[in-house]
Amino acid sequence: MAQPVAERMGLVLWDVLFVKEGPSWFLRLIIDKDGGVDIEDCERFSREIDPMIDELDPTELEYYLEVSSPGLGRPLKTDAHLEAYLGKPVAVRLYKPDAQGVKEACGLLVSYDAQNLTIDTQEGTMKFERAAVGSLKADDDKDLFGGKGQK
């Protein structure tokens, strides 16, 4: 339901999360666009989607609706996310070390398919099975926080 609304508004629906934090539930709609989103984009999208969600009434649980940007270090979960990050810095964390003892790596995402993803690191090209990847995030905060990735 949110996808066509986002597209009509020139936005990308990056992710949808329904999470419990403490005693409260949150429905988080994460949006993006070229150049990034600002508070006005979030407000505009929230105003548009809120009555539609109320009408749908997707759960009996009480929850808070939040609309936000993916921010720095955004999780990369889908093929669309990977496509958007081809040639850009990413940080990979595996569930357990691979045969070479690698558990984490940072570099430029150069390719992916249904089974694998490949990044160029300072140590060379590395290929990882997607099933072995515990988390994959954009490594785009190095300028602000000294990120782990390429300089």
N, C-alpha and C positions, 0 to 999 in steps of 0.2 A: 504494500500500500504506500509506503514512504518513497520507494524508488521512483515512480513516475512524478511525484510531487517534486522531489529533488531535481530530477532531470529538467522538468518544466522551469525550475528556478535557476537553471545553470549550475547546479551543484552535483556533487557525487556523494551518494550515500556510502560512506566508507565502511561502517559497521553498525550493527544493532546489538545491544547487550541488555539483558534483563538480569540484574545482579542484586544480591542481598548484601547490605552493609550494615552491620549492627542489627537493629530491629526493623530497619526500613528497606523497602525494595525500590530499585531505580530502573526505569526504562531509559536507556541512553541511546540516542540516535546521534551518530558521529558523521559529520558532513565535511566535505572538502571542496575545493575548486582551485583552478590554476591561480597561483599567487596567494593562496591561503584564504581562509574565511575570517571574518571579523565578527564582533558582537552583533552587528546589525544583521548579518546573514543568519546567525543563530536565532535571533529574535524573530525574524521574518519567517524562517522555516518553522519554528515552534508555533507561531500563531496560525500558520497554515495547516499544520498537521495535528495540532492538539484537538480540535473539534472532530476530526476524522477518527482519531484514536478513541475519544470519548464515545462516539457513536458505535464503533466496533466493540468496545468494552471487552478487550482480549483476555482479561483475567479477573477472577474474583478478589484477588489480592489488592490491597491499597498500595500505590506506588507513586513515585515522583517522576515526572517527565523531565529529562535533561537533554539538551541539544548542545553539542560542542564540536570543536575541531579535533582531529586526531592528534595534533600537537607534535612535538619533537619526540623522536624515539618511538614512533608509531608502530604497532605490531603489523606485520605483513602476513596475512592469513590466506588470501585467495589468489588465484591466478591473475585477476585484475590488479591486485596490489603489486604482485611481482612484475607484471607488465609495466606498471607505472614507475617501478624502481630499477628497471634495466639500466645499467651504466651508472648507477648511483651507489653510494656507500651503504652497506648493510652490516649488521652484527648478527652472527649465528651462534646459538648455544645448543649443543647436543644434549640429549638425555644422559648419555654416558660417553666417555672418551671413545674415539674410533680406534682402529687398528694401529694408528701412528701415535696414539695418546692425545690427540687433539680433542678438546671439549668445547673451545670457543674459537671463533675466527671472525675477523673483520676485513672487509674489502669491497670491491665493486661487484655488484651482481651482473654477471655476463650472460647467463642463460639459465633456463629452467625447463622442465617438462614434468609430466605426471609423477615421475619417480625421483628425480634428482634436481639439484640446483648447483650452479657453479659460480664461484666468486674468484676474482683476482685479488690476492693478498700481497703484502710486502714480501712474503716468503714464497710466492708463486701461486699458480692456479690450483684451487682446491674444489673437489666435487663432494657433495654430501647427499645421502639418501634423504628425501623429504620425510620419510617415516621416522628417521633418527633425530630430526630437528625438534628440540623442545620449544625453542622460541626463535623467531626471526624478526628483527626490528630494523627500522631505518636508523642508520648511524649518522644522524644529521645534527647532533648537538655538540660536536667537537669544538666549534667556534665559541660556544657559550660555556661549555663545561669541560672541555678537554677530551671529549669522546675517545673511544678506543681505536677508531678507524684510521684510515689513510690520512696523511697530512697533505 
